[in-house]
Amino acid sequence: MNKQEYLESLTQDDLFVIIKYGLIGHAPSGVTVEDIYYVIQCNPL
């Protein structure tokens, strides 16, 4: 899965896990904290 596909597929639960545990082991290489922040801004809870 590439970076864009990964970011588009994130669910609310996925975002909670990333916030709690971080990106290590959850995201493909190249995904940054800024990418996750942008996804959260675009998809308010």
Short mmCIF file of the C-alpha atoms (twelve columns), coordinates in Angstrom:
data_MODEL
# 
_entry.id   MODEL 
# 
loop_
_atom_site.group_PDB 
_atom_site.id 
_atom_site.type_symbol 
_atom_site.label_atom_id 
_atom_site.label_alt_id 
_atom_site.label_comp_id 
_atom_site.label_asym_id 
_atom_site.label_seq_id 
_atom_site.Cartn_x 
_atom_site.Cartn_y 
_atom_site.Cartn_z 
_atom_site.pdbx_PDB_model_num 
ATOM 1  C CA . MET A 1  0.000   0.000  0.000  1 
ATOM 2  C CA . ASN A 2  1.398   3.391  -0.885 1 
ATOM 3  C CA . LYS A 3  1.345   6.486  1.306  1 
ATOM 4  C CA . GLN A 4  -1.770  8.082  -0.243 1 
ATOM 5  C CA . GLU A 5  -3.798  4.853  -0.140 1 
ATOM 6  C CA . TYR A 6  -2.798  4.368  3.482  1 
ATOM 7  C CA . LEU A 7  -3.823  7.899  4.485  1 
ATOM 8  C CA . GLU A 8  -7.159  7.608  2.662  1 
ATOM 9  C CA . SER A 9  -7.936  4.279  4.327  1 
ATOM 10 C CA . LEU A 10 -7.448  5.434  7.923  1 
ATOM 11 C CA . THR A 11 -10.491 5.089  10.154 1 
ATOM 12 C CA . GLN A 12 -11.219 6.931  13.379 1 
ATOM 13 C CA . ASP A 13 -10.036 3.878  15.331 1 
ATOM 14 C CA . ASP A 14 -6.807  3.791  13.305 1 
ATOM 15 C CA . LEU A 15 -6.168  7.440  14.166 1 
ATOM 16 C CA . PHE A 16 -6.762  6.767  17.873 1 
ATOM 17 C CA . VAL A 17 -4.206  3.929  17.782 1 
ATOM 18 C CA . ILE A 18 -1.665  6.156  16.009 1 
ATOM 19 C CA . ILE A 19 -2.199  8.943  18.537 1 
ATOM 20 C CA . LYS A 20 -1.821  6.538  21.447 1 
ATOM 21 C CA . TYR A 21 1.019   4.331  20.188 1 
ATOM 22 C CA . GLY A 22 2.683   6.297  17.366 1 
ATOM 23 C CA . LEU A 23 3.386   5.530  13.734 1 
ATOM 24 C CA . ILE A 24 6.055   2.866  14.216 1 
ATOM 25 C CA . GLY A 25 4.789   -0.442 12.897 1 
ATOM 26 C CA . HIS A 26 1.528   1.067  11.692 1 
ATOM 27 C CA . ALA A 27 2.439   3.155  8.669  1 
ATOM 28 C CA . PRO A 28 4.358   2.636  5.457  1 
ATOM 29 C CA . SER A 29 7.655   4.447  5.153  1 
ATOM 30 C CA . GLY A 30 7.307   8.071  4.183  1 
ATOM 31 C CA . VAL A 31 4.220   8.746  6.308  1 
ATOM 32 C CA . THR A 32 4.927   11.570 8.721  1 
ATOM 33 C CA . VAL A 33 3.245   13.004 11.781 1 
ATOM 34 C CA . GLU A 34 2.310   15.993 9.624  1 
ATOM 35 C CA . ASP A 35 0.438   13.659 7.242  1 
ATOM 36 C CA . ILE A 36 -1.561  12.224 10.144 1 
ATOM 37 C CA . TYR A 37 -2.266  15.700 11.503 1 
ATOM 38 C CA . TYR A 38 -3.619  16.723 8.094  1 
ATOM 39 C CA . VAL A 39 -5.902  13.644 7.977  1 
ATOM 40 C CA . ILE A 40 -7.246  14.493 11.450 1 
ATOM 41 C CA . GLN A 41 -7.886  18.117 10.421 1 
ATOM 42 C CA . CYS A 42 -9.766  16.975 7.301  1 
ATOM 43 C CA . ASN A 43 -11.853 14.434 9.239  1 
ATOM 44 C CA . PRO A 44 -12.910 16.018 12.524 1 
ATOM 45 C CA . LEU A 45 -14.308 13.577 15.047 1 
# 
